[in-house]
Amino acid sequence: MSIDRLEFAVALAEKAGELGLDYFHKLDTLTITQKGHQDLVSEADRNVETLIRTELAKSYPDDGILGEEHGMEEGSSGYTWVTDPIDGTANFVAGIPQWCVIISCVHQGQVIVGVIHDPVSKETFKAAAGHGAFLNGKPIRASDSESLSHGSVGVGFNGRTAVTDAVNVVGALVSKGGVFFRNASGGLMLAYAASGRLIGYVESHMNAWDCLAGMLITKEAGGEVLEQDINQSLYNGARVVVGAPGVFADLKEIAESSFAPFEAA
């Protein structure tokens, strides 16, 4: 069942990516508004999510759907799809080619499917629970780094938690010989951690649509992931720490010492 849903999600993410890319190529025509601090939304976000919701409703009419732009529609099947139509909107509207389409599926408190599709680079990261992780059909593995000084760590920033959270992480990471990386798309940075391009990723709070797919893909790629109550994270988001097995303990320690106490957003 999860494999069928995975292949459906891959095809849908790629279809949604084509629409997003079409908008990306005509940015001068987009209507862009601001939802909050450093939080932009464009008609592309809304229309890509509408496409995703429409296709999901056709194929899985009894499933729930949670999306960044249109909120939660409860279902009756026990399955909930979670999507961010364009993760990295600030990049998108600035013409920076670092953004992605994210789709995941949750069942009985477990993430069973995760897809992160980068239309610009034509890269699709995917995983189904218990079946491994893949990039464009080829297996991927988390980094084998055993030191923060060997590789870069993605650091997330959001407008919902203390500004000092990200600053503290960067300071702690650098003081331990590490290097930080940020491209303003949490979804892509999680995919990079899953595929070994980064040795980890940390953020004090991410919404479910941004992180659930990447957390599953990382776990299926052999990385370590901070455990979450998935049902709670659907509504309240989550603190995210993922990393190569050799550095995860260090990253978890940095997060615990750097972040203000987590509160549901």
C-alpha positions as CSV (number, residue, x, y, z in Angstrom):
1,M,0.0,0.0,0.0
2,S,2.7,2.5,0.9
3,I,4.6,1.8,-2.3
4,D,1.5,2.5,-4.4
5,R,1.0,5.8,-2.5
6,L,4.7,6.6,-2.9
7,E,4.6,6.3,-6.7
8,F,1.4,8.3,-6.8
9,A,3.1,11.0,-4.6
10,V,6.2,11.1,-6.9
11,A,4.1,11.5,-10.0
12,L,2.0,14.2,-8.3
13,A,5.0,16.1,-7.0
14,E,6.6,16.1,-10.4
15,K,3.3,17.3,-12.0
16,A,3.1,20.1,-9.3
17,G,6.7,20.9,-9.9
18,E,6.0,21.5,-13.6
19,L,3.3,24.0,-12.7
20,G,5.6,25.7,-10.2
21,L,8.4,25.9,-12.7
22,D,6.1,27.5,-15.2
23,Y,5.4,30.2,-12.7
24,F,9.1,30.5,-11.8
25,H,9.9,31.3,-15.4
26,K,7.4,34.2,-15.4
27,L,8.1,35.7,-12.0
28,D,7.4,39.2,-13.2
29,T,3.7,38.3,-13.6
30,L,3.3,36.9,-10.0
31,T,1.2,38.5,-7.3
32,I,3.1,38.2,-4.0
33,T,1.9,38.9,-0.5
34,Q,3.4,38.7,3.0
35,K,1.9,36.5,5.6
36,G,4.3,37.3,8.4
37,H,8.0,38.0,9.2
38,Q,10.1,36.6,6.3
39,D,7.0,34.6,5.3
40,L,5.9,35.2,1.7
41,V,3.1,33.6,-0.4
42,S,2.5,33.9,-4.1
43,E,-0.4,32.8,-6.4
44,A,2.0,30.0,-7.5
45,D,1.9,28.6,-3.9
46,R,-1.9,28.6,-3.8
47,N,-2.4,27.3,-7.3
48,V,0.2,24.5,-7.0
49,E,-1.5,23.4,-3.7
50,T,-4.9,23.5,-5.4
51,L,-3.6,21.2,-8.1
52,I,-2.2,18.8,-5.5
53,R,-5.4,18.8,-3.5
54,T,-7.5,18.2,-6.6
55,E,-5.5,15.2,-7.7
56,L,-5.5,13.8,-4.2
57,A,-9.2,14.2,-3.9
58,K,-9.7,12.3,-7.2
59,S,-7.5,9.3,-6.2
60,Y,-7.9,9.2,-2.4
61,P,-11.2,10.9,-1.7
62,D,-11.5,9.6,1.9
63,D,-8.0,10.7,2.9
64,G,-7.3,13.9,4.9
65,I,-5.2,16.7,3.4
66,L,-3.1,19.2,5.3
67,G,-1.4,21.9,3.2
68,E,0.4,25.1,4.1
69,E,-1.8,27.4,2.1
70,H,-5.3,25.9,2.6
71,G,-5.1,24.2,6.0
72,M,-6.5,20.9,7.1
73,E,-9.3,18.9,5.5
74,E,-10.1,15.9,7.8
75,G,-10.6,12.5,6.2
76,S,-12.2,9.2,7.2
77,S,-9.7,6.7,6.0
78,G,-7.0,7.2,8.7
79,Y,-4.6,8.5,6.1
80,T,-3.5,12.2,5.9
81,W,-1.5,13.8,3.1
82,V,0.7,16.7,4.1
83,T,2.1,19.1,1.5
84,D,4.0,22.2,1.0
85,P,3.5,23.3,-2.6
86,I,6.5,25.5,-2.8
87,D,9.0,25.2,0.1
88,G,11.4,28.1,-0.2
89,T,9.0,30.8,-1.4
90,A,11.4,33.6,-0.6
91,N,13.9,32.0,-2.9
92,F,11.2,31.3,-5.5
93,V,10.0,34.9,-5.7
94,A,13.6,36.3,-5.8
95,G,14.5,34.0,-8.7
96,I,16.8,31.8,-6.7
97,P,16.6,28.2,-7.9
98,Q,16.5,26.6,-4.5
99,W,12.9,25.5,-3.8
100,C,10.9,22.3,-3.9
101,V,7.6,20.5,-3.7
102,I,7.0,18.4,-0.6
103,I,4.4,15.6,-0.2
104,S,4.2,13.1,2.7
105,C,1.5,10.8,3.9
106,V,0.8,9.9,7.5
107,H,-1.1,6.8,8.8
108,Q,-1.8,5.8,12.4
109,G,0.8,8.2,13.7
110,Q,3.5,7.2,11.3
111,V,4.9,8.9,8.2
112,I,4.7,6.2,5.6
113,V,5.6,8.2,2.4
114,G,7.8,11.2,1.8
115,V,8.7,13.0,-1.4
116,I,10.8,16.1,-2.0
117,H,11.0,17.2,-5.6
118,D,13.3,19.9,-6.9
119,P,12.0,20.9,-10.3
120,V,14.9,23.1,-11.2
121,S,17.5,20.4,-10.6
122,K,15.2,17.6,-11.7
123,E,15.9,15.8,-8.5
124,T,13.3,13.7,-6.7
125,F,14.1,12.4,-3.2
126,K,11.7,9.7,-2.0
127,A,11.1,7.1,0.6
128,A,8.4,4.7,1.8
129,A,8.6,3.4,5.4
130,G,10.7,0.2,5.5
131,H,11.7,0.4,1.9
132,G,14.8,2.6,1.8
133,A,15.4,6.1,0.4
134,F,16.2,7.1,-3.2
135,L,17.2,10.0,-5.4
136,N,16.0,9.7,-9.0
137,G,15.6,5.9,-8.4
138,K,19.1,5.3,-7.0
139,P,19.6,4.4,-3.3
140,I,20.9,7.2,-1.0
141,R,22.7,7.0,2.3
142,A,23.3,9.5,5.0
143,S,26.9,10.7,5.5
144,D,29.4,8.5,7.2
145,S,31.0,11.5,8.9
146,E,32.0,11.0,12.5
147,S,33.0,14.6,13.3
148,L,31.3,18.0,13.0
149,S,34.5,19.2,11.4
150,H,34.0,16.8,8.5
151,G,31.0,18.2,6.5
152,S,28.4,21.0,6.7
153,V,25.3,21.2,8.9
154,G,22.1,22.8,7.6
155,V,20.7,25.4,10.0
156,G,17.1,26.5,9.8
157,F,15.6,29.8,10.7
158,N,11.9,30.7,11.2
159,G,9.9,33.7,12.3
160,R,8.0,31.8,15.0
161,T,10.6,31.1,17.6
162,A,13.4,33.0,19.4
163,V,15.8,34.7,17.0
164,T,18.6,33.5,19.2
165,D,17.9,29.9,18.4
166,A,19.6,29.9,15.1
167,V,22.3,32.3,16.2
168,N,23.1,30.0,19.2
169,V,23.3,27.0,16.9
170,V,25.7,28.6,14.5
171,G,27.9,29.8,17.4
172,A,28.0,26.4,19.0
173,L,28.6,24.6,15.7
174,V,31.4,26.8,14.7
175,S,33.0,26.6,18.1
176,K,33.2,22.8,17.7
177,G,34.9,23.1,14.3
178,G,31.8,22.8,12.2
179,V,30.5,24.7,9.2
180,F,26.9,25.8,8.8
181,F,24.9,25.8,5.5
182,R,21.6,27.5,4.7
183,N,19.7,27.9,1.5
184,A,16.3,29.0,2.9
185,S,14.6,25.8,2.0
186,G,14.3,23.5,4.9
187,G,12.9,20.7,2.7
188,L,15.9,20.7,0.4
189,M,18.3,20.9,3.4
190,L,16.7,17.8,4.9
191,A,16.9,16.0,1.5
192,Y,20.6,17.0,1.4
193,A,21.1,15.5,4.9
194,A,19.4,12.3,3.8
195,S,21.6,12.0,0.8
196,G,24.9,12.7,2.5
197,R,25.5,16.2,1.0
198,L,25.0,17.6,4.5
199,I,25.9,15.8,7.7
200,G,22.8,17.0,9.4
201,Y,20.1,19.6,9.8
202,V,18.7,21.4,12.8
203,E,15.8,23.8,13.3
204,S,14.0,24.9,16.5
205,H,10.5,24.6,14.9
206,M,9.3,23.4,11.5
207,N,5.7,22.9,10.3
208,A,4.6,19.4,9.4
209,W,4.5,20.2,5.7
210,D,8.1,21.2,5.8
211,C,9.7,18.4,7.7
212,L,7.8,15.1,7.8
213,A,8.9,14.0,4.3
214,G,12.5,14.9,4.9
215,M,12.6,13.2,8.3
216,L,11.3,9.9,6.8
217,I,13.7,10.1,3.9
218,T,16.6,10.7,6.3
219,K,15.6,7.8,8.5
220,E,15.2,5.5,5.5
221,A,18.7,6.6,4.3
222,G,20.2,5.4,7.6
223,G,20.4,8.8,9.3
224,E,19.3,9.5,12.9
225,V,16.1,11.5,13.5
226,L,14.9,13.2,16.7
227,E,11.7,11.2,17.6
228,Q,8.4,13.1,17.3
229,D,4.8,12.6,18.2
230,I,3.7,12.7,14.5
231,N,0.0,13.3,15.3
232,Q,0.8,16.3,17.5
233,S,3.3,17.6,14.9
234,L,0.5,17.8,12.3
235,Y,-1.1,20.5,14.2
236,N,1.8,22.0,16.3
237,G,4.9,21.4,14.2
238,A,8.1,19.9,15.5
239,R,11.7,20.5,16.7
240,V,13.9,19.0,14.0
241,V,17.3,17.4,14.5
242,V,18.6,14.9,11.9
243,G,22.1,13.8,11.2
244,A,24.6,11.2,10.3
245,P,24.8,8.5,13.0
246,G,28.4,9.6,13.8
247,V,27.4,13.2,14.6
248,F,23.8,13.0,15.7
249,A,24.6,13.0,19.4
250,D,26.6,16.1,19.0
251,L,23.9,17.8,17.0
252,K,21.3,16.9,19.5
253,E,23.4,18.3,22.3
254,I,23.9,21.6,20.3
255,A,20.2,21.8,19.8
256,E,19.3,21.2,23.4
257,S,21.8,23.8,24.6
258,S,21.0,26.4,21.9
259,F,17.2,26.4,21.6
260,A,14.7,28.0,23.9
261,P,12.1,25.5,25.3
262,F,9.9,24.2,22.6
263,E,6.3,25.4,22.6
264,A,3.6,24.4,20.2
265,A,3.3,27.1,17.6
